[in-house]
Amino acid sequence: MEQTYQYAWIIPFVPLPVPMLIGVGLLLFPTATNKLRRMWAFPSILLLSIVMIFSTNLSIQQINSNSIYQYVWSWTLDNDFSLELGCLIDPLTSIMSMLITIVGIMVLIYSDNYMAHDQGYLRFFAYMSFFSTSMLGLVTSSNLIQIYIFWELVGVCSYLLIGFWFTRPLASNACQKAFVTNRVGDFGLLLGILGFYWITGSFEFRDLFKIFNNLIYNNQVNYLFVTLCAALLFAGAVAKSAQFPLHVWLPDAMEGPTPISALIHAATMVAAGIFLVARLLPLFIVIPYIMNLISLIGIITVLLGATLALAQKDIKRGLAYSTMSQLGYMMLALGMGSYRSSLFHLITHAYSKALLFLGSGSVIHSMETIVGYSPEKSQNMVLMGGLTKYVPITKTSFLLGTLSLCGIPPLACFWSKDEILNDSWLYSPIFAIIAWATAGLTAFYMFRIYLLTFEGHLNVYFQNYSGKKNTAFYSISIWGKGCSKIINKNFRLLRINNQSSSFFLKKTYRSDENLKKRNGGRPFINLIRFENKKAHLYPYESDNTMLFPLLVLVLFTLFVGSLGISFNQEARDLDILSKWLAPSIDLLHQKSKDLTDWYEFWKDAIFSVSIAYFGILLASLLYKPIFSSFKNFDLINSFVKTGPKRSRWDKILTLLYNWSYNRAYIDVFYTTSFTGSIRGFSQLTHFFDTRVIDGITNGVGVISFFVGEGIKYVGGGRISSYLFLYFSCVSVFLFVSFSRIVEFIR
């Protein structure tokens, strides 16, 4: 066992050869590397699988032995300063390592098919492998400096992956927004690290905790300065985990490919902030103001994320706000001191949300094959519906993930979320009411997403066509060249606008008014019609390589909640998760959770499950298309009346809808206040630089030029004249000086 721990330091570096070899191959042998690009998925998955097996082995040993292992070596050594690098293997590290590797493997398998037709296929796998290296290095770090190094590398990978399709303006703007927002938190994190080094003189976690606790116990520190430094450390976690008020980057980050959203924006990277707070909880727990701040930010994020998800039309953005809300639950639990509950929810949510994001990617992948569906339209839930019979496996897996996130037993998130809800009553009744109400909102907006996407009738704009034998349709996919192979020579393009041009041809075509009438007058529809050629008229199920990760994540969603369930009731043993976290719980000087009495547990669970079912029922009443006229439109928006005779309920509903759809106007506030003020200040400094600083310099040059031009006409070229003028000036100067001297003597 000791030998296994000694080699734990290689965990972050195992996936690193893949991006290095891809980079060298593209640099030295670009043609061959691109031709063999599909082979790079295998080493990426293989190396990450090796890390997963190693991490699983370490986790099993920790459960059995309750041990913490740390291996360090000196990087710099001086009389006054010493910096060490190393790896720390404890329950928190092993939990995060298993999450990163298991979800990472599923995403890589999924991506091999999802990104197959993308020209950036090699770049995608290079970025993903480098991200795995950075994230594994972050969770195995043994000191704050090492965490900060990998923290920034994770931020770089996030920037590259969000802006993967950098030719799209939305994607390039989203990665810049994520980068700038995270720089705010990262600057605070750096200041907090330096502040605690000034206080304790150490970056190592164990030394830092021990020295700081002694200083607090002996009252030898400035409490205000300590609180400020702790708040700055927490700012880094706020930005990385998309907590209020630095959450604005997360929904825009959905412009990246869906596998990226599943890996870094649902299960791993956004969990880095939760990981940091959990790692530093022995530091925060002795500062009550910081614990109150953590819980306050958590409960605000819980409610804000849930309300902003209510009216979103983009399926990925709806899931993004759901992620934000669930991360708020984890942060709330950490602020309440519920270390076990927070990490339990981190585990269950990671697998359930990865399942939901990959399921949404399968839906998007299917919708992109439909005529006229651009990348923006293929993610719009209002344009979906009735997908159940076309994508049954995706629908079933998405439903299970939805039920898990709603907190329906016996799925994974029920066990963890219920613990947090019960602990909130002991901490603050107000926080508990908000947390329980948000659980109902979660069930509502998650089933809204499910119903708009899968239930009802197929809401494609050419659904009235009968699909005759000699008529078929094909859409222009965003993947590009691969789609042009099936184009038949005999086709014509129909567009419901005035004129349009084909993606493949420069010629424009007039709109077909008859088709416009038959299609209900709906706009922005591109239809490419093929004669004597069959193609897909409706969405179809994804390939097996995309469905396999969904099925594996379904198993985790069904059974991972058993980690926190006690099996040996008679012996009153601790559950597996408590055994796993025992060393960390002891470090926090907290009591391990005993086996909960089943009667008490279910009595508390009935209320939370009832709230979840109420949210599901309300969503079903509003969004399940019972009548044919109510098929797959955003009913909250359609029920809102306009005009002077609106009722008070209509006004409230309108206010709620606008609040949610416009992201609580927070982005508008940031744009007008921070972005606008910065631009105004920049314009002012630009004016000062160009008009004042450059004006003075240019003015001196212009004056010198004109003076020189004027003087050159005075000179005649005769030395006698110059001497006469010189002696005249000297005589006048001497006369004036002599007169002053005489006057002074008198």
GULOZA-146725 format. One record per residue: x, y, z of N, C-alpha, C in turn; residue in three letters. Coordinates in steps of 0.2 Angstrom, whole numbers, plus 5000, padded with zeros to 4 digits. Example, Ala and Ser with C-alpha at 12.3 -4.5 7.8 and 13.67 -1.06 7.14 Angstrom:
2
506649725039506249785039506649845039ALA506449895035506849955036506450005039SER
! end
This chain:
746
500449945000500050005000500450065000MET501050065004501450125004501750134997GLU501950084994502250094987501750124982GLN501050104983500550134979500550214980THR500550234986500550304988501150344985TYR501750304985502350344983502350364976GLN501950324972501850334964501250384963TYR500950404968500350444966500450514963ALA501150534964501250604961501250604953TRP501250544950501250534943500550544940ILE500050544944499350554942499250604937ILE499450674939499350724934499650724927PRO500250684927500650684921500450624916PHE500050584918499850524914499550544907VAL499050594908498750614901499150664897PRO499650684900500050744896500350724890LEU500550664889500950644882500450654876PRO499750654877499350654871499350724868VAL499250784872499350854869500050864866PRO500550834870501250844867501350814861MET501150754860501250714854500850744848LEU500250764850499850794845500150864842ILE500350904847500750964845501350954841GLY501750904843502350884839502150854832VAL501650814832501450784825501150844820GLY500750884823500550944819501050984816LEU501550994820502151034819502651004813LEU502750944814503250904810502950864804LEU502350834806502050794801501350814800PHE501150874798500450894798499950854794PRO500150834788499750794784499550724787THR500150684789500050624791499650624798ALA499750674802499350674808498650694807THR498450734802497750744801497450684798ASN497750644794497450584791497350534796LYS497750534801497650484806497350514813LEU496950564812496750604818496250554822ARG495850514819495350474823495750424828ARG496350414827496750364831496950394838MET496950464838497150494844496650494850TRP496050474848495550464854495650404858ALA495950354855496150294859496650304864PHE497250334863497750354868497450394874PRO497050444872496750494876496350454881SER495850404879495450364883495850314887ILE496350284884496750234888497150264894LEU497450324893497850354898497450374904LEU496850404902496450424907496150364911LEU496050314907495750254911496350224916SER496950234914497450214919497450254925ILE497350314924497250364930496650344934VAL496150324931495450304934495650244939MET495950194936496050134939496550144945ILE497050184944497450204950497150244955PHE496650294953496350334958495850284962SER495550234959495050194962495450154967THR495950124965496350084970496550124976ASN496750194975496950234981496250244985LEU495750254982495050264986494950204990SER494950144987494850084991495250084997ILE495950094996496350095002496250145007GLN496050205005495850255010495250235014GLN494750205011494150175014494350125019ILE494750085018494950035022495450055028ASN495850105026496350115031496350185034SER495850235031495750295034496450335035ASN496850335029497550365030497550425025SER498050475026498150525022498950525021ILE499050535014499750525012499950595009TYR500550615011500850675007501550665006GLN501750675000502450674997502650734994TYR503250764997503450834995504250824994VAL504450874990505150884989505250964988TRP505850984989506051054989506151074982SER505851134981505951164974506451224975TRP506351264980506851324981506951314989THR507551334990507851324997508251384999LEU508051425004508451485006508351495013ASP508751535016508751545024508151565026ASN507851615022507151645024506551625020ASP506651585015506151565011506251495008PHE505751455009505751385007505051365003SER505151334997504551314993504551244991LEU504051204993504051134992503451114987GLU503651064983503051044978502950964980LEU502350944979502150874981501450864979GLY501250804982500550784981500250764988CYS499650774988499250764994498750714992LEU498750654995498150604994497750595000ILE497150625000496750615005496050605002ASP495450595006494850585004494550634998PRO494750695000494450744995494850734988LEU495450724988495850714982495650654978THR495550594982495250534978494550544976SER494150574979493450594976493450634970ILE493850684970493950724964494250694958MET494750654960495150614955494650564951SER494250534955493750484952493250514948MET493050574950492550614946492850634940LEU493450664940493750694934493850634929ILE494150574931494350524927493750484924THR493250474928492650434926492250474921ILE492050534923491650584918492150594912VAL492750604913493150624907493250564902GLY493250504904493250444900492550444896ILE492050454899491350454896491350504891MET491550564893491550624888491950614882VAL492550584883493050574877492750524873LEU492450464875492150414871491550454867ILE491150494870490650524867490850574862TYR491450604863491650654859491950634852SER492150564852492450534846491950534841ASP491350524842490850534837490550604836ASN490450634842490150704842490550754838TYR491250744838491650794835492050764829MET491750704826492050674821492150714815ALA491650754813491650794807491950864808HIS492150874814492450944815493150954813ASP493351004810494051014808494451024814GLN494251034819494651044825494650984830GLY494550924827494550864831495150854835TYR495750854831496450844835496550904840LEU496350964839496451014844495951004850ARG495350974849494950964854495150914859PHE495450854856495750804861496350834864PHE496750874861497350904864497150944870ALA496650984869496451034874496150994880TYR495750934878495350894884495950864888MET496450834885496950794888497350844893SER497450904890497850954894497450974900PHE496750984899496351004904496350944910PHE496350884908496350834913496950834917SER497550844914498150854917498150914922THR497850974920497851024924497351014930SER496850984929496350974934496550924939MET496950874937497150824941497750854946LEU498150894942498650924946498350974952GLY497851004950497551044955497251004961LEU496950954960496650914966497150874970VAL497750864967498350834971498850874974THR498750944973499250994975499250994983SER499851004986499950994993500051064996SER500051124992500151184995499751234991ASN499751294993499351354990499651374983LEU500351374983500651404977500551354971ILE500551284973500451234968499751234965GLN499251244970498551254968498451314963ILE498851364965498751424961498951414954TYR499551384953499851364946499351324942ILE499051274945498651234941497951264940PHE497751304945497151344945497151384938TRP497751424937497751464931497751414925GLU498151364925498151314919497451294918LEU497051274923496351254922495951314918VAL496051374921495751434917495951444910GLY496551434909496751434902496451384897VAL496351324900496051264896495251284895CYS494951314900494251334900494251394894SER494651434894494651484889494751454882TYR495151414881495251384875494651334873LEU494351304877493851254876493151294875LEU493051344879492451384877492451424871ILE493051444869493151474862493351434857GLY493251364858493451314853493251334846PHE492651354845492351374838492451454838TRP493051474838493251544839493051584833PHE492851554827492651594822491851624823THR491551594827490851614829490951674834ARG490651734833490751794837490451774844PRO489951734845489651724851490151684855LEU490551634852491051594856491651634858ALA491851674853492451714855492251764861SER491651794861491451844866491351804873ASN491151744872491051704878491651684882ALA492151664878492851644881493151704884CYS493051764881493351824884493051844890GLN492351834890491951854896492151804902LYS492251744900492451694906493151714908ALA493551724904494251744906494251804910PHE493951854908493951924912493651914919VAL493051874919492651864925493151824930THR493451774928493851734932494451764934ASN494751814930495351854933495151894939ARG494551914940494351954946494451904952VAL494151844951494251804957494951774958GLY495251764953495951744953496451794956ASP496351854955496751904958496651914966PHE495951904968495851894975496151834978GLY496151784974496451714977497151724978LEU497551764973498251774974498351814980LEU498051874981498151914987497951874993LEU497451834993497351794999497851745001GLY498151714996498751674997499351705000ILE499451764997500051805000499951835007LEU499251845008499051875015499151815020GLY498951755019499051705023499751685024PHE500151685019500851675020501251725024TYR500951785024501251845028501051825035TRP500451795036500251785043500551725046ILE500651665042500851605045501551585043THR501851615037502451595035502551535031GLY501951505029501951435026501451435020SER501551395015501051385010500751315011PHE501051265014500851195015500251195019GLU499751155017499151155020499151135028PHE499451085029499551055036499851105041ARG500451135039500751185043500351255043ASP500051265038499551325037499051325042LEU498651265042498151255047498351255054PHE498851215055499151215062499351285065LYS499751315061499951385064499451435064ILE498951435060498451485060497951465066PHE497751405067497351385073497651405079ASN498351395080498651425086498651495087ASN498751535081498751605082498051625084LEU497551595081496851615083496751605090ILE496951545092496851525099497151565104TYR497751595102498151635107497951705105ASN497551725101497351795099497951835097ASN498351805093498951845091498951865083GLN498351875081498251905074497751955074VAL497751995069497252055068496652015064ASN496152015068495551975066495252005059TYR495252075059495052105053495452085047LEU496052085047496552075042496451995040PHE496351955045496251885043495651875040VAL495051905042494451895038494451925031THR494851975030494952005023495351955019LEU495851925021496251875017495851815016CYS495451795021495051735019494451755014ALA494251815014493751835009494051835002ALA494651855002494951854996495151784993LEU495251734997495351664995494651644993LEU494151664996493451634994493251664988PHE493551724986493351754979493551714974ALA494151684974494351634969493851584968GLY493551554973493051494973492451524970ALA492251584972491651614969491651624961VAL492151644959492251654951492251584948ALA492651534951492751474947492051434947LYS491751434953491151394954490451434952SER490551494948490051534946489551544951ALA489751574957489351594962489151674961GLN488651694964488451764964488951804967PHE489251864965488951894959489451884953PRO489851834953490351814947490151754943LEU489451754943489151694939489051704932HIS489151764929488851784923489251754917VAL489751724918490151694913489851624911TRP489551584916489351514915488851504909LEU488351544909487851524904488151544897PRO488551594896488851604890489351554888ASP489651524893490151464891489851414888ALA489151404887488851354883488951354876MET489251414874489451414866489951364864GLU490251334869490751284867490451214865GLY490751174862490451104861490151074867PRO489651034866489251004872489650964876THR490150924873490550884878490950924883PRO491150984881491551024885491051044891ILE490451064889489951084894489851024899SER489850964897489750904901490350894906ALA490950904903491550894908491750954912LEU491851014909492151064913491651104917ILE491051114914490551154916489951124920HIS490051054921489551024925489850984931ALA490450944929490650894934491350914937ALA491750954933492450954936492651034937THR492751074932493051134933492651184937MET491951184936491551224941491551194948VAL491751134949491751104955492451124959ALA492951154955493551174958493451224963ALA492951264963492851314968492651284974GLY492151234974491951194979492551154982ILE492951124978493551094981493951134985PHE494051194982494551244986494251264993LEU493651274993493351295000493351235004VAL493251175001493251115006493951105008ALA494451115004495151105006495351155011ARG495051215011495251265015494751275021LEU494351225022493751235027494051235034LEU494651195035494951205042495151275044PRO495351315038495551385039494951425040LEU494351415036493851455037493351445043PHE493351385045492951365050493051395057ILE493651425058493751465064493651535063VAL493351555057493251625056492451635055ILE492051645060491351645059491051685053PRO491351745053491051795048491151765041TYR491751725039491851695033491351635032ILE491251595037490751545036490051575035MET489851625038489251655036489151685029ASN489751715027489751735020489751685015LEU490051625016490051565012489251545011ILE488951535017488251515017487751565014SER487951635015487551685012487551685004LEU488151675002488251674994487951614992ILE488051554995487751494993487051494992GLY486651524997485951524997485651574992ILE486051634991485851674985485951644978ILE486451604978486551574971486051524970THR485851484975485351434975484751464972VAL484451514975483851544973483951584966LEU484451614965484551654959484651604953LEU485051554953485051504948484451474946GLY484051454951483351424950482851474946ALA482851534948482451584945482651604938THR483251604937483551624930483451564925LEU483351504928483251444923482551434921ALA482051474924481351464923481151474916LEU481451524913481151554906481651544901ALA482251504902482751504896482451454891GLN482651474885482451434879482951394876LYS483551404878484151364876484251314881ASP484251254878484251194883484951194887ILE485451214884486051204888486151264893LYS485851324891485851374896485451364902ARG484851324901484451304906484751254911GLY485151214908485551164912486151204915LEU486451254912486951294915486751324922ALA486151354921485851394927485651344933TYR485451284930485351224935486051204939SER486551204935487251194938487351244943THR487251304941487451364946487051354952MET486351334952485951324958486251274962SER486351214959486651154963487351164966GLN487751204963488351224966488251274972LEU487751314971487551354977487351304983GLY486951254982486851204987487451174991TYR487951164987488551134989488951184993MET488951254991489251304995488851325001MET488251315001487851325007487951275012LEU488051215010488251155015488951165018ALA489451195014490051205017490051265022LEU489651315020489551375025489251355031GLY488751305031488451275037488951225041MET489551205038489951165041489751085039GLY489351075035489151005033489550985027SER490150965029490650945024490450885021TYR490250835024490050775021489450785016ARG488950825018488350835013488550865007SER489050915008489250955002489650904997SER490050864999490450824995489950764992LEU489550744996489050694994488650724988PHE488450784988488050814983488450834977HIS489150844978489650854973489650794969LEU489650734972489750664968489150654964ILE488550654968487950634964487750684959THR487850754960487650804955488150794949HIS488750774950489250774944489050724939ALA488850664941488650614937487950624934TYR487450654938486750664935486850724930SER487250774931487250834927487650814920LYS488150774921488550754915488050714911ALA487650674914487150634910486650684906LEU486450734909485950784906486350824901LEU486950844902487250884896487450834890PHE487650774891487750734886487050714882LEU486550704886485850694883485650754879GLY485750814881485650874877486050874871SER486650854872487150854866486850804861GLY486550744863486250694858485650724855SER485250764859484650794856484950854851VAL485350894852485650944848485950914841ILE486350854842486650824837486050794832HIS485450774835484950754831484550804827SER484450864831484150924828484550954823MET485150954823485550984818485450954811GLU485250894811485150854804484450874801THR484050914804483450934802483451004798ILE483051004793483151064788483051124791VAL483451174790483351244793483651254800GLY483851204803484051214810484751224810TYR484951294812485551314813485851294820SER486451304822486651294829486251324834PRO486051384833485551424838484851384838GLU484651374833483951344833483951274835LYS484451234834484551164837484551164844SER484651214848484651214855484051244858GLN483651274854483051304856482451254858ASN482351254864481851204866481151214863MET480951274862480351294859480251264852VAL480751254848480751224842480851144842LEU480851114848480851044848480151014850MET480150964854479550934855479450864851GLY479050814855478950754851479450714849GLY480050714853480650674851480650614854LEU480150594858480150534862480250474857THR479850464852479850404847480450404843LYS480750464842481350464838482050454841TYR482050474848482650464851482450434858VAL482250374858481950344865482550334870PRO483150314868483650294873483850364876ILE483950414872484150484874483650504879THR482950494877482450524881482450494888LYS482550424888482450384894483050404899THR483650414896484250434900484150504903SER483850554899483750614901483250624906PHE482750584905482150584911482450554917LEU482950504917483150484924483650534927LEU484050574923484450624925484050684928GLY483450694925482950744927482650734934THR482450664934482150644941482650644946LEU483250634945483850634950483950704952SER483950754948484050814950483450844953LEU482850824952482250844955482250824962CYS482650764964482650744971482150684972GLY482050644967481550594967481950524969ILE481650494974482050434977481850374972PRO482350324971482950314975483550344971PRO483450394966484050414962484550454966LEU485050464963485650484967485550554970ALA485350604967485350674970484850674976CYS484350634976483850634982484250624988PHE484750584989485050564995485450624998TRP485850654993486250714995485850774996SER485450794991485050854992484650854999LYS484350795000483950795006484350805013ASP484950785013485450795018485550875019GLU485650905014485750975014485151015016ILE484550995014483951025016483851015023LEU483950955026483850945033484350985037ASN484950985035485451025039485351095039ASP484951125034484851195034484351215039SER483851175041483451185047483851205053TRP484351165054484751175060485151235060LEU485251265054485751315053485351385053TYR484851385049484451455049483751435046SER483151445049482551435046482451475040PRO482651535039482551575033482951545027ILE483551525028483951485023483551425021PHE483351385026482951325025482351335021ALA481951385022481351395018481551415011ILE482051455010482351465003482551405000ILE482951365003483251305000482651254998ALA482151245003481651195001481151224995TRP481051294995480651314990481051314983ALA481751324983482151314977482051244975THR482051194979481951124977481351114973ALA480751144975480151144970480351174964GLY480651234964480851274957481251224953LEU481751184956482151144952481751094949THR481251064952480851014949480451044943ALA480251104944479851134939480251154933PHE480751184933481151204927481451144924TYR481651094928481951034925481450994921MET480850994923480350954920480051004914PHE480151064915479951104909480451094903ARG481051084905481551074900481451004896ILE481250954901481050884898480450884894TYR479950924896479350914892479350954886LEU479651014886479751054880480151014874LEU480650974877481050944872480850874869THR480450834874480350764872479550754871PHE479150794875478450774874478050814869GLU477450794868477050834863477150804856GLY477050854851477150834844477750864842HIS478050834837478650864834478550934831LEU478950974834478751044832479251074827ASN479451034822479851054816479351094811VAL479651144808479251184804479051154797TYR479251094796478951064790478650994792PHE478350994798478050934800477350914797GLN477150964793476450944789476650904783ASN477250904781477350864775477250784776TYR477050754771476950684772477550634771SER478050664768478650624767478550574762GLY478350594756478150544751478750514748LYS478650464744479250414742479750454738LYS479550504734480050534730480250604733ASN480050614739480250684742480550664749THR481150704749481550694756481850764757ALA482150764763482450834765483150814768PHE483550864768484150864771484350924774TYR484650934779484850994782485651014781SER485751074782486451094781486751084788ILE487251044790487451034796488051084798SER488151094804488751144806489351114805ILE489351044804490051014803490351024797TRP490051044792490351074786490451014780GLY491051004778491250964772490850904772LYS490850864777490550794777489850794774GLY489450844775488750844773488750844765CYS489250874762489150884754489150824750SER489350774753489450704749488750684747LYS488250694751487550664749487150704745ILE487350764743486950804739486850784732ILE486250784730486050754723486050814718ASN486150804712486150864707485450894706LYS484950854707484350874706483950894712ASN484150964714483750984720483651064719PHE483251084723483051154723482951184730ARG483151244732483151274738482551314739LEU482151304744481651344746481751384752LEU481551444753481651484759481051524760ARG480851534766480251574768480351644768ILE480951674767481051744767481051764760ASN481251824758481251854751481751814747ASN482351814748482851774744483351744749GLN483651694746484151654750484651624746SER485251614748485751574744485951514748SER486151464744486251394747486951404750SER487051354755487751354758488251324753PHE487951284748488451254743488451294736PHE487951334735487951364729487851444730LEU488151484726488051554726487451584723LYS487051544719486451564716485951574721LYS485451624720484951644725484251614722THR483851604726483151574724482651614727TYR482051624723481451654726481051614731ARG480751644736480351594740479751574737SER479551514739478951474737478351494741ASP477951534739477351564742476851504744GLU476851454740476351404742476651364748ASN477251354748477551324753477451364760LEU477551424759477451474765476751464768LYS476251464763475551454766475451384769LYS475751334766475651264769476051254775ARG476551294776476951294782476751344788ASN476151374787475951414792476251484792GLY476551504787476851564787477451574792GLY477751524794478251524799478951544795ARG479351594798479951614795480551574795PRO481051594793481751574793481851494792PHE481551474787481551394786481951384779ILE482551354780482851334774482651254772ASN482451244766482251174765482651154758LEU483051104759483351084753483051014750ILE482751014745482350964743482750924738ARG482650854739483050804734482550764731PHE482650754724482150714720482450644720GLU482050594721482250524720482850504725ASN482850534731483350524736483150524743LYS483250474746482950464753483450504758LYS483250534763483650564768483250574774ALA483550594779483150604786482650664786HIS482050644787481550704788481450714795LEU481550674800481450684807482150664811TYR482150684817482750674821482850594821PRO483450574823483550504823484050494829TYR484050434832484450424838485250424836GLU485650444841486350454840486650384840SER487350384837487650314837487850284843ASP488050224843488150184849488750214853ASN489250244850489750274854489550334858THR488950364856488750424860488250394865MET487850344863487450314868487750274874LEU488350244873488650204878488850244884PHE489150304883489250344889488550364893PRO488050374889487350394892487150334897LEU487250274894487050214898487450204904LEU488150214904488550214910488350264915VAL488250324913488050374917487350364920LEU486950334917486350314920486450264926VAL486850214925487050174931487250214937LEU487750254936487950294941487450344944PHE486950364940486450404943485950364947THR485850304945485450254949485750234955LEU486450214955486750184961487250224965PHE487450284963488050314966487750344973VAL487050354973486850374980486950324985GLY487050264984487150214989487750224993SER488250264990488850284994488650315001LEU488150345001487950385008487350345011GLY487150285009486650245013486950195017ILE486750195023487050145028486750075027SER487150025027486949955025486849915031PHE487249925036487249875042486949915048ASN486249905048485849945053485949925060GLN486049855061486049825067486649845071GLU487249845067487849865070487949945071ALA487549985068487550055068488250075065ARG488450045060489150065057489050125053ASP489550165051489550215047489450195040LEU489150235036489050225029489750235025ASP489750205019490450205015490650275014ILE490250325013490550395012490850425018LEU490550405024490750435030491450395032SER491550335030492150295031492650335027LYS492450345021492950375016493150445018TRP492750485021492850555023493150555030LEU493150505034493350505041493950545042ALA494550535039495150575040495050655040PRO494650675035494550745034494050775039SER493550735041493050755046493450765053ILE493850715054494250725060494750785060ASP494950805054495350865054494950925055LEU494350925054493850975055493650975062LEU493750925066493550915073492850915073HIS492550875069491850865068491650795070GLN491050785072490850715074490650675067LYS490750615067490550575061489850565061SER489450565056488750555056488550485057LYS488150475062487950405064487350385059ASP487250325059486750295055486050325057LEU485650355052485050385053484550335054THR484050345058483550305059483050315053ASP482850255050482450255044481850285045TRP481550285050480850315051480950395051TYR481450415055481550485055481750515048GLU482150475044482450495038481850505033PHE481350455033480850455028480350505030TRP480250525036479850575039480050645036LYS480750655036480950715034480950715026ASP481050655023481050655016480350665012ALA479850655016479150655013479050725011ILE479250775015479150845013479550865007PHE480150855007480550875001480350834994SER480150774995479850734989479150764987VAL478750784992478150814990478250884986SER478750924989478850984985479050974978ILE479550924977479750904970479150884966ALA478750844969478150814965477650874963TYR477650924968477250984966477551024960PHE478151034960478451064954478451024948GLY478450964948478350924942477650924940ILE477150924944476450934943476350994939LEU476551054942476451114940476751124933LEU477351094932477651094925477251054920ALA476951004922476550964918475950994916SER475651034920475051064919475151124914LEU475751154914475851214910476151194903LEU476551144903476951124897476751064894TYR476451014897476250954893475650974889LYS475750964882475250984877474650934877PRO474150954881473550914881473150934875ILE473050994873472751014868473151034862PHE472951024856473351024850473551094849SER473251144851473451214850473951234855SER474151194860474651204865475251164864PHE475451154858476051114857476651144857LYS477051134862477751154862477951224861ASN477551274864477751344865477851354872PHE478251414873478351434880477751464883ASP477351424887476651444889476651494894LEU477251504898477251564902477251624898ILE477651624893477651684888476951694885ASN476651644883476051644879475451664883SER475451644890474851654894474951734896PHE475451764895475551834898475151884893VAL474651914896474251954892474552024891LYS474452064886474652124885474052174884THR474252234885473752284884473552314891GLY473052364891472952404897472452364902PRO472152304900471752264904472052204907LYS472752214908473052154911472852154918ARG472852094921472652084928473352084932SER473252084938473852094943474252024942ARG473951964941474251904940474751904934TRP474451934928474751944922475351984923ASP475352044927475952084928476452044932LYS476252014937476751974941477051924936ILE476751884932476951834928477451864923LEU477251924920477651964915478351984919THR478252004925478852024928479351964929LEU479051914932479451854933479751824926LEU479351824921479651804915480251844912TYR480151914912480651954910481251954915ASN481151944921481751934926482151874924TRP481851824923482151764921482451764914SER482151784909482351774903482951824902TYR482951884905483451934904483951924910ASN484051874913484551854917484551904923ARG484051924926483951964931484252034930ALA484352054924484652114922485352124925TYR485652074927486352084930486852094925ILE486852064919487252074914487252144911ASP486552174911486452234909486852284914VAL486752274920487052314925487752314925PHE488052254924488852254923489052294917TYR488652284911488852314905488852394906THR488252414909488252494910488652524915THR488752484920489152514926489952494925SER490152434925490852424924491152424917PHE490852394912491052404906491052474903THR490452504904490352574902490852624905GLY490852614912491352654915492052644913SER492252584912492952574910493052604903ILE492552594899492652624892492652694892ARG492252724896492252804897492952824900GLY493152794905493852814908494352804902PHE494352744898494852734893494852794888SER494252814886494152864881494452934884GLN494352944891494553004894495353004894LEU495652944896496352944896496652944889THR496252914884496552924877496552994875HIS495953034877495953104875496553144878PHE496653134885497153164888497853144885PHE497953084883498553064880498653094873ASP498153094869498253124862498253204862THR497753234866497653304866498153344870ARG498253314876498653354881499453334880VAL499553274882500253254882500553254875ILE500253224870500453234863500453304861ASP499953344863499853414861500353454863GLY500653444869501153484872501853474867ILE501953404866502553384863502453414855THR501953404852501853424845501853504845ASN501553534850501553614850502253634851GLY502653604855503353634855503753624848VAL503553564845503853554839503653604833GLY502953624834502653664829502953744830VAL502953764836503253824838503953834836ILE504353784837505053784835505153784827SER504653754824504653754817504553824814PHE504053854817503853924814504353974817PHE504653974823505154014825505854014820VAL505953944819506553934814506453964807GLY505753954805505653984798505654054798GLU505454094804505454164804506154194805GLY506554154808507254184810507754174803ILE507554124799508054114794507954174788LYS507454204789507354264784507654324787TYR507854334793508254384796508954394794VAL509254334794509954334792510054354785GLY510654394783510854414777511454384774GLY511854354779512454324777513054364778GLY512954434781513554474782513754474789ARG514454454790514654454797514654514801ILE514854574797514854634800514154654803SER513654634800512954654803512854614809SER513054544809512954504815513354534821TYR513954554819514354584825514054644827LEU513754684823513454754825512854734830PHE512454684828511854664832512054634838LEU512554594838512854564844513054614849TYR513554664847513754714852513254764854PHE512754774850512154814852511854784858SER511654724857511254694862511754684869CYS512354674868512754674874512854734877VAL512854794873512954864876512254874880SER511754864877511154874881511054834887VAL511254774887511254734893511754764898PHE512354784896512854814901512554874904LEU512254914900512054984902511454974907PHE511054924906510454914911510754884917VAL511254844917511554814923511954864927SER512354904923512654964927512255004930PHE511655024927511155074930510855044936SER510754974936510454944942510954944948ARG511554934946512154934952512154994955ILE512155054951512255124953511655134958VAL511055114955510455134959510455094966GLU510755034966510754994972511355024977PHE511855054974512355084979512155144982ILE511755184978511455244981510955234986ARG
! end
